[in-house]
Amino acid sequence: MKIKYFLQLITLFFILFVGANFSAQANIGENRARTWAQGKGEEILQILTSQDTEAKYNKLDQILTQDADLDYIAKFIMGKYWRLMTVEQQENYRQLFDRYIHAVYKSYPLDLQQGDVTFQIDKIISNASDTEVLCTIFIKNLEKVVDEKSAGGIKVIFRLVENGGKIQLRDLKIGESSLLLSFRNRFYKMIHEDSDDEIEWFLEDFATMIDDLEEKNEKMYSEP
């Protein structure tokens, strides 16, 4: 498994893209930002190291359903194509996207042991538009994913805002790569190159891809 995809998996459930609106407040404060990041990181790693597969994925599903603004994520990823959709196409896409985001993370085994993945908070930076939490993620005893670049830890930046009295994550960056923009680029390619900018063709292909992914997941987790 390539290191960037592994890191996307272990950070996927930090992605609570609910703060990307103009009413969000950037001034969270260093102590609150640090406490939020430390607590959220420990919670996610605790879930990921659970050996009860069914309970693990149930908890991860709950985080996606309750804590992630999938409406915003889905619209942002579609970008310019969202405005080209009819109301019916938008609703169809939203339902498909919910299935897709759940199926994606389940397509990779998340069999981590305690201590395989740890993290530290390096610095808090307050900006005019958000608060950045600079972290380092360390991967241990995972020969298949560790390489020379990851041996000293992977630098990750979490961009936080406060919205309605709640700290929320606007985006994260691994190195120079924004995870949200990475998803958008992937979808743009699917629409433009694979579907010739035809939304209906894209939706049909998207549905088929999700069906195949869900079927593969079901077979993988049903095998002894």
Disulfide bonds with the S-S distance in Angstrom:
none
